[in-house]
């Protein structure tokens, strides 16, 4: 990602600003890559071939993993007595036929083996194996689909499985776009903060000038109007900065961050309770050393307090003398 620049730097260097604009819009992409590379067509062909090979390899790995984790049982047919019994009792599982289970094991070993194995009756049982693999993959894809579509009826979640990859890609692109917008908003917020500080400085100078005019002469309408204009500009900029801050805060502190802060608040509350308990223990420990009851050590503490009070009185007298000398 191309790092953002301060607008003041671009404004102070027009040629650099033109170069930066050309680089961002015509030469470089958002991730810092080159737009018009001499071997762009060759790179595109290589990238396309690499993408197809990755897709083929991923499909093979998914198929291999599914066959390795495939249960050698199948759900028993549901009973049709009553609808309540179907919902209350889970479906039982029955083992697969021995021939089909042996074929699945051999097929898994054949995929992992460098040399293919002999698979008898593979064509006859191919549809049954495909149905079992499809059911297994669907069962693993449903939780992810439920996360991507939390408001969809669970009975219709299987319809969202074909669009799961598209939804994940769109969500990833949305996250990238939000990161870019967050960086831009941070830069804008920084610019507004700089403008706000400059306005505060100008307002302070105007206030000092007005005070000087009030002390040494009549107050000028022009100076008052200028100060009011600066005050209004400062208020406007502060409002804009607050709005930008809220936007940036909404981008940074999402629901997960808010929940984390709530958990941290509970942790601090527990820490406060523990500190109160430790404080009570410390007070009881001090009582063991004579503090809080009649004894020699308590008299020593009282003597220290008396000396401290006398020192504070002497410091106050010195402050009064200094103030009187300054008044002269």
Residue, then its C-alpha position, 0 to 999 in steps of 0.5 A: x500500500x502506498x503510504x499517505x502524505x501530508x497535504x501540507x507537504x504536497x502544497x509546499x512542493x507543487x512539483x513533487x505533488x504532481x509527481x506523486x499524483x502521476x505515480x499514484x494514478x498512472x504508474x503504481x497500483x494501490x499495493x505498490x505494483x507497476x501498472x504498465x510493465x513491459x512484460x505485462x502480457x507475459x506476467x498475466x499469462x503466467x499469473x493465469x496459469x499459476x491461478x489455474x494450477x493453484x485451483x487444480x492443486x487445491x481441488x485435489x487437496x480438498x478431495x484427498x482431505x475429504x476422502x481421508x476424513x470421510x466417515x465409513x457410515x451413512x445416515x439411516x433413513x428417517x422414520x415417517x411415523x410422526x413429525x415430532x419423533x423426527x425432530x426429537x430423536x437424531x438419525x442413527x448411522x449404519x455402516x457402509x457396505x464392506x465393498x464400498x468402504x474398502x474401495x474408499x480406503x484404496x482410493x485414499x491410498x491411491x491418491x497419496x501413493x506415487x504409483x496408482x493402485x488397482x481399484x476394482x469396481x470404481x466406475x460402478x461405485x463412483x456415484x455413491x462415493x461422489x454423493x458421500x464426498x458431497x455430503x461431507x463437504x456440505x457438512x463442513x461448509x455449512x458452519x462457514x456459510x452460517x457465519x457469512x449469512x447469520x440472518x438466513x434461515x438454517x433450512x436454506x443455508x445450503x443454497x448459499x454454499x455455491x456463492x460462499x467463495x464470492x462472498x469471501x472474496x467480496x468481504x476481503x476486498x471490502x476489508x482492503x477498501x476499509x483499510x485504505x479509507x481508514x488511512x485516508x481518514x487518518x491523514x485527513x484527521x491529521x491535516x485538520x488537527x494541524x489546521x486546528x492548532x494553527x487556528x488556535x495559535x492565530x486566535x491566541x495572537x489575536x486575543x493578545x493583540x486585543x488585550x493590548x489594544x484594550x489596555x493601551x487604547x480603544x478597541x478596534x472593530x476590525x480586530x474584534x471582527x477578525x477575532x470573531x472570524x477566527x473563533x468561528x473558523x476554529x469552531x468549524x474546524x473543531x466540528x469537522x475534526x470531531x466528525x472525522x474522529x467519529x468516522x475514524x473511531x467507527x472504523x477502528x472500534x468495531x463490535x469486536x473491539x467494543x466487546x474487548x474493551x467491555x471485557x477489559x473494563x470488567x478486568x479493571x473492576x475486578x482489579x479494583x476489588x482486589x486493590x481494596x482487599x489489599x488495602x484492608x490487609x495493609x491497614x491491618x498490617x499497620x495496626x500491628x505496628x502500632x498505627x491507629x492505636x495508643x503506643x510509642x510508634x503512633x506518638x512518633x507519627x503524631x510528632x512527624x505530623x506536627x513537625x510537618x504542620x510547622x513546616x507548612x506554616x513557615x512555607x506559607x509565611x515565606x510565600x506571604x513575604x514574597x507576595x508582599x515584596x512583589x506587590x512593591 
